[in-house]
Amino acid sequence: MNETKRALFYYLANQETINAGHMGDYVAIADNKVLGYYKEREDGFKDLLTHGHKLGTFNITKCHPVGEAEVYMGFVPITGDYI
Protein backbone atom coordinates (compact mmCIF):
# COMPACT_ATOMS: atom_id res chain seq x y z
CA MET A 1 0.00 0.00 0.00
CA ASN A 2 1.37 3.44 -0.85
CA GLU A 3 1.70 6.24 1.70
CA THR A 4 -1.17 8.29 0.28
CA LYS A 5 -3.60 5.39 0.73
CA ARG A 6 -2.22 4.60 4.16
CA ALA A 7 -2.85 8.21 5.23
CA LEU A 8 -6.41 8.07 3.90
CA PHE A 9 -7.09 4.82 5.79
CA TYR A 10 -5.72 6.47 8.95
CA TYR A 11 -8.17 9.34 8.44
CA LEU A 12 -11.11 6.97 7.95
CA ALA A 13 -10.16 4.90 11.02
CA ASN A 14 -9.90 8.03 13.20
CA GLN A 15 -12.38 10.27 11.43
CA GLU A 16 -14.48 11.40 14.41
CA THR A 17 -11.45 12.45 16.44
CA ILE A 18 -9.71 14.12 13.49
CA ASN A 19 -12.89 15.98 12.46
CA ALA A 20 -13.60 17.38 15.95
CA GLY A 21 -13.85 21.14 15.53
CA HIS A 22 -12.65 21.01 11.91
CA MET A 23 -15.69 20.00 9.85
CA GLY A 24 -15.30 21.41 6.35
CA ASP A 25 -11.56 22.04 6.73
CA TYR A 26 -8.92 20.01 4.90
CA VAL A 27 -6.67 17.80 7.01
CA ALA A 28 -3.14 16.80 6.00
CA ILE A 29 -1.94 13.40 7.20
CA ALA A 30 1.39 11.57 6.84
CA ASP A 31 2.98 8.76 8.83
CA ASN A 32 -0.29 8.26 10.73
CA LYS A 33 -0.12 11.82 12.11
CA VAL A 34 -2.21 14.91 11.49
CA LEU A 35 0.17 17.54 10.11
CA GLY A 36 -2.30 20.41 9.96
CA TYR A 37 -5.70 21.75 9.00
CA TYR A 38 -6.35 24.16 6.13
CA LYS A 39 -9.29 26.12 4.76
CA GLU A 40 -8.23 25.32 1.15
CA ARG A 41 -6.74 22.06 -0.18
CA GLU A 42 -4.14 23.97 -2.19
CA ASP A 43 -2.86 25.70 0.97
CA GLY A 44 -2.20 22.28 2.48
CA PHE A 45 -0.25 21.13 -0.58
CA LYS A 46 1.85 24.30 -0.61
CA ASP A 47 2.58 24.06 3.11
CA LEU A 48 3.57 20.39 3.04
CA LEU A 49 5.75 20.77 -0.04
CA THR A 50 7.42 23.84 1.50
CA HIS A 51 8.22 21.77 4.60
CA GLY A 52 9.90 19.01 2.58
CA HIS A 53 7.12 16.46 2.21
CA LYS A 54 7.16 14.82 -1.21
CA LEU A 55 4.09 14.09 -3.32
CA GLY A 56 2.88 10.57 -2.68
CA THR A 57 3.89 10.62 1.00
CA PHE A 58 0.81 12.36 2.41
CA ASN A 59 -2.92 12.78 1.94
CA ILE A 60 -5.11 15.87 2.20
CA THR A 61 -8.77 15.10 2.83
CA LYS A 62 -11.77 17.32 3.51
CA CYS A 63 -13.21 16.66 6.96
CA HIS A 64 -16.67 15.27 6.27
CA PRO A 65 -19.27 13.41 8.37
CA VAL A 66 -18.63 9.77 9.21
CA GLY A 67 -20.53 7.52 6.81
CA GLU A 68 -20.74 10.15 4.07
CA ALA A 69 -18.56 9.25 1.13
CA GLU A 70 -16.17 11.77 -0.40
CA VAL A 71 -14.46 11.25 -3.71
CA TYR A 72 -11.88 13.71 -5.01
CA MET A 73 -11.44 13.71 -8.78
CA GLY A 74 -9.05 16.36 -10.04
CA PHE A 75 -10.24 19.67 -8.67
CA VAL A 76 -13.89 18.65 -8.33
CA PRO A 77 -14.69 17.17 -4.90
CA ILE A 78 -17.81 15.04 -4.92
CA THR A 79 -19.57 14.09 -1.70
CA GLY A 80 -22.62 12.00 -1.00
CA ASP A 81 -24.02 8.50 -0.90
CA TYR A 82 -23.05 6.59 -4.06
CA ILE A 83 -24.31 3.11 -3.19
C-alpha positions in Angstrom: 0.0 0.0 0.0 1.4 3.4 -0.9 1.7 6.2 1.7 -1.2 8.3 0.3 -3.6 5.4 0.7 -2.2 4.6 4.2 -2.8 8.2 5.2 -6.4 8.1 3.9 -7.1 4.8 5.8 -5.7 6.5 8.9 -8.2 9.3 8.4 -11.1 7.0 8.0 -10.2 4.9 11.0 -9.9 8.0 13.2 -12.4 10.3 11.4 -14.5 11.4 14.4 -11.5 12.5 16.4 -9.7 14.1 13.5 -12.9 16.0 12.5 -13.6 17.4 16.0 -13.9 21.1 15.5 -12.7 21.0 11.9 -15.7 20.0 9.8 -15.3 21.4 6.3 -11.6 22.0 6.7 -8.9 20.0 4.9 -6.7 17.8 7.0 -3.1 16.8 6.0 -1.9 13.4 7.2 1.4 11.6 6.8 3.0 8.8 8.8 -0.3 8.3 10.7 -0.1 11.8 12.1 -2.2 14.9 11.5 0.2 17.5 10.1 -2.3 20.4 10.0 -5.7 21.8 9.0 -6.4 24.2 6.1 -9.3 26.1 4.8 -8.2 25.3 1.2 -6.7 22.1 -0.2 -4.1 24.0 -2.2 -2.9 25.7 1.0 -2.2 22.3 2.5 -0.2 21.1 -0.6 1.8 24.3 -0.6 2.6 24.1 3.1 3.6 20.4 3.0 5.8 20.8 0.0 7.4 23.8 1.5 8.2 21.8 4.6 9.9 19.0 2.6 7.1 16.5 2.2 7.2 14.8 -1.2 4.1 14.1 -3.3 2.9 10.6 -2.7 3.9 10.6 1.0 0.8 12.4 2.4 -2.9 12.8 1.9 -5.1 15.9 2.2 -8.8 15.1 2.8 -11.8 17.3 3.5 -13.2 16.7 7.0 -16.7 15.3 6.3 -19.3 13.4 8.4 -18.6 9.8 9.2 -20.5 7.5 6.8 -20.7 10.1 4.1 -18.6 9.2 1.1 -16.2 11.8 -0.4 -14.5 11.2 -3.7 -11.9 13.7 -5.0 -11.4 13.7 -8.8 -9.1 16.4 -10.0 -10.2 19.7 -8.7 -13.9 18.7 -8.3 -14.7 17.2 -4.9 -17.8 15.0 -4.9 -19.6 14.1 -1.7 -22.6 12.0 -1.0 -24.0 8.5 -0.9 -23.1 6.6 -4.1 -24.3 3.1 -3.2 
